[in-house]
């Protein structure tokens, strides 16, 4: 049995981290009104469980470097000497982008690239991966999963944002950051939170932001 901190700050016992993520994700899918196949939800739960160990997310390469930038990960995949290695690298890119965008979106606000970049890169990686493995033995099981992750990458990021907040609790929301997330990604969750705060997002703001 493991423990996690609930929204009120008290420690709540859970049977396993995977069980916690499964329960939290199911509730978040319902709150965000996002529908995914069971296999896709199971894949994301396994991903969250794996990356909850920092050594899995920040795996070192053979030269001792930490997690590579997404652009370099994509370059590695495109230059891979075999289909098998290319599939592995595309999956790694999609997985990392999904986890970072889902759990650390706020930390990206002051970086050179923001969450919309992670969404584009991650969704593109899963889409390429789905096309590549289709027709193979592995593809019969996973091509639909990767395809759905590509198609619904941004809504799934909303779901993971919800899971992240429910896991750690929150005291106040950064209104400007929510507005920026909505402008950049069209996040239904960010729009809903803004409306809960009495703010109605408008498309004029999108035009001003982009130009």
C-alpha positions in Angstrom: 0.0 0.0 0.0 1.2 3.5 -0.9 0.1 6.9 0.3 -0.6 10.1 -1.5 -1.6 13.6 -0.3 -5.2 14.5 -0.9 -6.5 18.0 -1.9 -7.0 18.9 1.8 -3.4 18.0 2.6 -4.2 14.9 4.5 -2.5 11.6 3.5 -4.8 9.1 1.7 -3.9 5.5 1.5 -4.1 3.8 -1.9 -3.5 0.2 -2.8 -1.0 1.0 -5.6 0.1 4.0 -7.7 -1.4 2.4 -10.8 -4.8 2.0 -9.0 -4.6 5.7 -7.9 -3.9 6.9 -11.5 -6.6 4.7 -12.9 -9.2 6.0 -10.5 -8.0 9.6 -10.9 -8.0 9.4 -14.7 -11.4 7.9 -14.9 -12.8 10.8 -12.8 -10.9 13.4 -14.8 -12.2 11.9 -18.1 -15.7 12.3 -16.8 -15.1 15.8 -15.6 -13.5 16.9 -18.9 -16.1 15.0 -20.9 -13.3 13.2 -22.9 -14.0 9.8 -24.3 -11.1 7.3 -25.0 -11.1 3.6 -25.5 -10.2 1.4 -22.6 -6.9 0.4 -24.2 -5.8 4.0 -24.6 -6.8 4.9 -21.0 -4.8 1.8 -19.8 -1.8 2.9 -21.8 -1.8 6.4 -20.2 -2.2 5.0 -16.7 0.8 2.7 -17.3 2.7 5.7 -18.6 1.9 7.8 -15.5 2.9 4.9 -13.3 6.2 4.5 -15.1 7.2 8.1 -15.2 6.3 8.6 -11.6 9.8 7.2 -11.1 12.1 10.1 -12.2 14.8 7.7 -13.5 12.4 6.5 -16.1 11.5 10.0 -17.3 15.1 11.3 -17.1 16.9 8.3 -18.5 20.5 9.0 -19.4 21.7 8.1 -22.9 25.0 6.4 -23.6 26.9 9.7 -23.3 25.5 10.4 -19.9 23.1 13.2 -21.0 19.8 13.7 -19.4 16.4 13.9 -21.3 17.0 15.3 -24.8 15.0 18.2 -26.2 12.0 17.1 -28.2 13.5 18.4 -31.5 16.6 16.2 -31.0 14.5 13.2 -30.1 12.5 13.7 -33.3 15.8 13.9 -35.3 17.0 10.7 -33.6 13.8 9.0 -34.7 14.0 10.1 -38.3 17.7 9.0 -38.5 17.1 5.7 -36.8 18.8 2.8 -38.6 15.8 0.4 -38.3 12.0 0.6 -38.1 12.1 -1.0 -34.7 14.4 1.7 -33.3 12.4 4.4 -35.0 9.2 3.1 -33.4 10.9 3.1 -30.0 12.1 6.7 -30.3 8.8 8.0 -31.6 7.0 6.3 -28.7 9.5 7.8 -26.3 9.0 11.3 -27.8 5.2 11.0 -27.6 5.3 9.7 -24.1 7.6 12.4 -22.7 5.7 15.2 -24.5 2.4 13.9 -23.1 3.7 13.6 -19.5 5.4 17.0 -19.5 2.4 18.8 -21.0 0.0 17.0 -18.7 1.8 17.3 -15.4 4.2 20.3 -15.8 2.4 22.7 -18.2 2.8 25.6 -15.7 6.5 25.1 -15.6 6.7 25.7 -19.4 5.4 29.2 -19.2 8.8 30.9 -18.9 10.6 28.6 -21.3 11.5 29.1 -24.9 8.8 26.6 -25.9 5.4 26.4 -24.3 2.8 23.6 -23.9 1.5 24.0 -27.5 4.8 22.9 -28.8 4.7 19.8 -26.7 1.2 19.1 -27.9 2.3 19.4 -31.6 5.4 17.3 -31.2 3.7 14.6 -29.1 0.6 14.3 -31.2 2.8 14.2 -34.4 5.0 11.5 -32.9 2.1 9.3 -32.0 0.5 9.8 -35.4 3.7 8.8 -37.2 4.1 5.9 -34.9 0.5 4.7 -35.5 1.2 4.8 -39.3 4.5 3.0 -39.0 3.3 0.1 -36.9 0.0 -0.4 -38.7 0.0 -3.8 -40.4 2.6 -5.3 -38.1 2.0 -7.7 -35.3 2.5 -5.0 -32.7 0.4 -2.6 -34.7 -2.7 -4.8 -34.4 -2.7 -4.1 -30.7 -1.2 -0.6 -30.5 -1.9 1.3 -33.8 -5.4 2.2 -32.7 -4.0 3.4 -29.3 -1.3 5.5 -30.8 -3.8 6.9 -33.4 -6.3 7.9 -30.7 -3.4 9.5 -28.6 -2.5 11.5 -31.8 -6.1 12.6 -32.5 -7.0 13.5 -28.9 -3.6 14.6 -27.6 -4.8 18.0 -26.4 -8.0 16.8 -24.7 -5.9 14.1 -23.0 -3.5 16.8 -21.8 -6.5 18.5 -20.2 -7.3 15.3 -18.5 -3.8 14.9 -17.1 -3.8 18.6 -16.0 -6.9 17.6 -14.0 -5.3 14.5 -12.6 -2.2 16.6 -11.6 -4.3 19.2 -9.8 -6.4 16.6 -8.0 -3.3 14.8 -6.9 -1.5 17.8 -5.3 -4.4 20.1 -4.6 -4.1 23.8 -5.3 -4.7 27.1 -3.5 -5.0 29.6 -6.3 -5.0 29.6 -10.1 -2.9 31.8 -12.3 -5.6 33.5 -14.4 -3.2 34.8 -17.0 -1.6 31.4 -17.4 -5.1 29.8 -17.9 -5.9 32.4 -20.5 -2.6 31.7 -22.3 -3.2 28.0 -22.3 -6.6 28.5 -23.8 -5.2 30.8 -26.5 -2.3 28.5 -27.4 -4.1 25.2 -27.3 -7.9 25.8 -27.3 -8.1 23.8 -24.0 -11.7 23.2 -23.1 -10.6 22.7 -19.5 -8.8 26.1 -19.3 -11.8 27.8 -20.8 -14.1 26.1 -18.2 -11.8 27.2 -15.3 -11.8 30.7 -16.6 -15.6 30.7 -16.8 -15.7 29.4 -13.2 -13.6 32.4 -12.3 -16.1 34.7 -14.0 -14.0 35.3 -17.1 -15.3 34.7 -20.6 -12.5 33.9 -23.1 -12.9 35.7 -26.5 -11.5 35.0 -29.9 -10.3 38.6 -30.2 -7.7 37.8 -27.6 -6.4 34.9 -29.8 -5.9 37.3 -32.7 -4.1 39.8 -30.6 -1.9 37.1 -29.1 -1.0 35.6 -32.4 -0.2 38.9 -34.1 
